[in-house]
Amino acid sequence: MRYLKTIPALLALLVLPAAGQDNMWSDIDALNDAKDFAASGRLLLEIAEQQEGNADYQWRMARYHFNLSDNASDDAVIAENIYAGLEFARQSLAADSNSAGAHGYYGILIGRAGEIEGTKQKIINSYEVGDHTLKAIELAPQDDAWQHVMGRWNYTLADLSWLERTIASIIYASPPKASFAEAERYFSAAARLDPDDVRHPVWLAKTLLELDQDGQAKSALEAALALPAESESDRMLQAEARELLENL
């Protein structure tokens, strides 16, 4: 409830120059970091009319829709938010091609769209995922989110089935180059940048299991379970971590 008191102040910032805008984004980002996605979304929707063509607003709306999809279990809700977020990411890229947030969320959402649309589209989209995520890392190397996404990109491609690899070879001369070793490098970097994010140790553990490093995987799973679960996505990840730990 304390965040509701900030709404009038945030709206007042709309008439201020860049410094006021920066403060507004900081408050919205703080709510997002606290995983209060409903509150951050309310603030974003309150200022929508004043932010047309603003890349900083558009990629935050892309992030908002991604978070809604990531914490949903209904396929229709997931798809609706993936495509809504993807459109905001496209708009953000068009407005500012040097925005790390625009590149990062475009990469995330075009990848998720490919997963919805099937194996062929997932592989086609994977090239864009890699390109835009690497650009986001170049622009914001200290952001753990983009390191994590690049880890997921490597993990997913390294984990392609024989059928998926065959399809990839038909579509292209060769599928994108990726490996579990590279996935481990990116997940480790993400965990160093933000050791309190449940995603990082869970995916690091899954990668370590693929590399037959069970002892290190166990430590990563235990680290994930020691963290507080602050969202439905966190709770789902911790449930997966418990299952993996039980099977070690």
FENVEN-V202503 format. One record per run of one state. SS is the DSSP state (alpha for helix, beta for strand, coil for the rest). FROM is the first residue (numbers start at 1). TO is the last residue. If there is no record, write none. Layout:
ss=SS from=FROM to=TO
ss=SS from=FROM to=TO
This chain:
ss=coil from=1 to=1
ss=alpha from=2 to=15
ss=coil from=16 to=17
ss=alpha from=18 to=33
ss=coil from=34 to=36
ss=alpha from=37 to=46
ss=coil from=47 to=47
ss=alpha from=48 to=51
ss=coil from=52 to=54
ss=alpha from=55 to=70
ss=coil from=71 to=74
ss=alpha from=75 to=95
ss=coil from=96 to=99
ss=alpha from=100 to=117
ss=coil from=118 to=118
ss=alpha from=119 to=139
ss=coil from=140 to=143
ss=alpha from=144 to=158
ss=coil from=159 to=161
ss=alpha from=162 to=171
ss=coil from=172 to=179
ss=alpha from=180 to=193
ss=coil from=194 to=197
ss=alpha from=198 to=210
ss=coil from=211 to=213
ss=alpha from=214 to=225
ss=coil from=226 to=231
ss=alpha from=232 to=246
ss=coil from=247 to=248
